[in-house]
Amino acid sequence: MKKLIAASLTAALLSAPVFADQPKIGVALFSFDDLFLSVLRHNIETSAQEAGLELQLEDAKNEIGVQLNQIQNFVASGVDGIIVDTVDSDATQAMSDAAEEAGIPLVYVGRHPINVDMLPDNQAFVGSDEKQSGTLQAQEVCRLLNGKGKALIMMGTIGDNNATLRTRDVHEVFATPECSGIEIVDEQTGNFMRTEGNNLMTNWLTADLEFDAVIANNDEMAIGAIQALKAAGRDMDSVIIAGIDATADALAAMQAGDLDVTVFQNAAGQGRGAVEAMAKLIRGEYVDQKVWIPFELVTPKNMNEYIKRN
């Protein structure tokens, strides 16, 4: 199925007519420093080039005020379309309203907009169903712990819909009979950042919390946790570390025996899908308002398949 999805996206881009006048698309991503976003950005750029679209790329540096200003500037400059990976899902209603009022097509990619079920006709969301991500992650952690133990949760940015859903997924899995022996000792935000994950893990170690697993909403925080644990001399075989995204750095950590679980989020597929949806919207063609790119569980047993895809 995943090969068919990738093939269909590629075929759609290659078969679609290239724009003669090269419409200009404003692209606002929450952070250029994020590894997952680097793959997403690269595929947006290559797909846009194939489709004959000109891009204006902006880095929001994980600041919602900065990103809102970027959207306002796109609208004021009269771009032909806008692609956004939002810093804060709560701010997406304002983005949708601004684009709709200006008659500019808008495509959300990656992070869910808060209004995903009520998008205007010329707007769409391309991403993955977060009900799968945290669920796959937590089920594997439960299996590795044999349904018993103590866990810490590193949440993404407060207010971000993906962070909310991924954390909720973990709670729901651990409430099932087979996993109810796992206690969530604490959960705090690490803002999806490696440095903040490191700092949070250091604080937990300083507080002398007992735990058997660290479940992070993304790989960057999981890697930060690994760095702090190793610096403190913790035996990595004594703790389960789980992330989401299956970035190159995460897979390297898995190869080293430090990361136990991650969940592949297809950044390349999302990037291509966002450009395909935008091209269709500009041409006035029909677009599904929610385009799902499946999540996939990654463990040491199948990681080599994903290493080849990064």
Buried (B, 14 or more C-beta within 10 A) or exposed (E): EEEEBBEEBBEBBEEBEEBEEEBBBBBBBBBBEBBBBBBBBEBBBBBBEBBBBBBBBBBBEBBBEBBBBBBEBBBEEEBBBBBBBBBBBBBBEEBBEBBBEBEBBBBBBBBBBBBBEEBBEBBBBBBBBBBBBBBBBBBBBBBBBEBEBBBBBBBBBEBBBBBBBBBBBBEBBBEEEEBEEBEBBBBEBBBBBBEBBBBBBBEBBEEEEEBBBBBBBBBBBBBBBBBBBEEEEBEBEEBBBBBBBBBBBBBBBBEEEBBBBBBBBBBBBBBBBBBBBBBBBBEEEEBEBBBBBBBBBBBEEEBEEBBEBB
